[in-house]
Each structure stands twice: as structure tokens, then as C-alpha cells.
């Protein structure tokens, strides 16, 4: 489950509720300029993946070692992948925001194909996650580029048949 958090600690109430129904991994994307206020909650209510939005940070993250989640840095399309450099030794992945954050139903910006290639060449041992504009065609392309995880919301829910849309995200050809 990909859970977006726009600077609201009550997101952990949602995570507790999700855990009542599912043991699927939770990928928490936190957009805040005060990440330290989330550390205690992340220790007490762990998730499998936690991502902080780079553009909102005032200084370099210093995430406590007690937080066991795989750590990621989210960047919007205009931000170069070089932003990951100062986190490369500690973080596990980058989340490339391929549309304008907060605007559901956006179209995948093709410049992100170049960003995916650049990142995978520079950091071959790091994972790439993509969020925004992921439909069946984009999913096919980015999976073939080595993307580890893709977030698709509007595409799934705007299709007449969610199951059919989900299968198109996982299809082996287009």
C-alpha cells in the first residue's frame, strides 16, 4: 500500500487500521519540512518503506538507526537525480514523482524515462520507485527499465473495471 502523508501525524491511525486488515507492505510517503516529528511514530508503528519528499526538506535528513524501514528520497520531475547523492550511502531507493504531486489523474512526464536511466546507471544497486501517471503502457516501459515499484491510483480507479486495469499494469506486453 502506498500511503501519502501531507504533514499529518494522524496518518499513523490509518496505518494501524490498515494493519488490522492486511499484512501487505506499507510504503509511507511523507511530505513535510519537519521530518523529525515522525521519527517516534515510525519507531512505534513501523512500515516497510518510508520516503521523504526532498523539496520540502530544510536540511539533510538524520533518520535514527532504530527506524528499520527501507528509506527513500522522493524527487519531483524538475529535481535532478543528483539530489540523491548525499543520501546514497544510507538510503535504499529513490521515488520519482512523474506528475505534479497532489494532482490526481496527471500524465506521466516522459522526461522521467531519462531520469530513470540516469539513476539506474549512477546507482545500479539502488531501487527505483515511480509515482504518477502510471498506466498499462507506462508500467510496461518502466518495468523493462528496471523500476522496482510503481504507484498507480487514478488509472486504476478511473477504469470501468479495476481488475482489468490492474492486469494491464502487470501485462508482459502492450
Secondary structure as the mmCIF struct_conf table of DSSP 4:
data_model
#
loop_
_struct_conf.conf_type_id
_struct_conf.id
_struct_conf.beg_label_comp_id
_struct_conf.beg_label_asym_id
_struct_conf.beg_label_seq_id
_struct_conf.end_label_comp_id
_struct_conf.end_label_asym_id
_struct_conf.end_label_seq_id
STRN STRN1 UNK A 2 UNK A 5
BEND BEND1 UNK A 6 UNK A 7
TURN_TY1_P TURN_TY1_P1 UNK A 9 UNK A 10
HELX_RH_AL_P HELX_RH_AL_P1 UNK A 11 UNK A 21
BEND BEND2 UNK A 24 UNK A 24
STRN STRN2 UNK A 27 UNK A 30
BEND BEND3 UNK A 33 UNK A 33
TURN_TY1_P TURN_TY1_P2 UNK A 35 UNK A 35
HELX_RH_AL_P HELX_RH_AL_P2 UNK A 36 UNK A 44
BEND BEND4 UNK A 45 UNK A 45
BEND BEND5 UNK A 48 UNK A 48
STRN STRN3 UNK A 49 UNK A 53
HELX_RH_3T_P HELX_RH_3T_P1 UNK A 54 UNK A 56
BEND BEND6 UNK A 58 UNK A 59
TURN_TY1_P TURN_TY1_P3 UNK A 65 UNK A 66
BEND BEND7 UNK A 69 UNK A 69
STRN STRN4 UNK A 70 UNK A 76
TURN_TY1_P TURN_TY1_P4 UNK A 77 UNK A 78
BEND BEND8 UNK A 79 UNK A 79
HELX_RH_3T_P HELX_RH_3T_P2 UNK A 81 UNK A 87
TURN_TY1_P TURN_TY1_P5 UNK A 88 UNK A 90
STRN STRN5 UNK A 93 UNK A 97
BEND BEND9 UNK A 99 UNK A 99
TURN_TY1_P TURN_TY1_P6 UNK A 101 UNK A 102
TURN_TY1_P TURN_TY1_P7 UNK A 104 UNK A 105
HELX_LH_PP_P HELX_LH_PP_P1 UNK A 106 UNK A 109
TURN_TY1_P TURN_TY1_P8 UNK A 110 UNK A 110
HELX_RH_AL_P HELX_RH_AL_P3 UNK A 111 UNK A 122
TURN_TY1_P TURN_TY1_P9 UNK A 124 UNK A 125
BEND BEND10 UNK A 126 UNK A 126
STRN STRN6 UNK A 127 UNK A 131
BEND BEND11 UNK A 132 UNK A 133
HELX_RH_AL_P HELX_RH_AL_P4 UNK A 136 UNK A 144
TURN_TY1_P TURN_TY1_P10 UNK A 145 UNK A 146
STRN STRN7 UNK A 149 UNK A 151
BEND BEND12 UNK A 153 UNK A 153
HELX_RH_AL_P HELX_RH_AL_P5 UNK A 154 UNK A 158
BEND BEND13 UNK A 159 UNK A 160
HELX_RH_AL_P HELX_RH_AL_P6 UNK A 162 UNK A 170
BEND BEND14 UNK A 172 UNK A 172
#
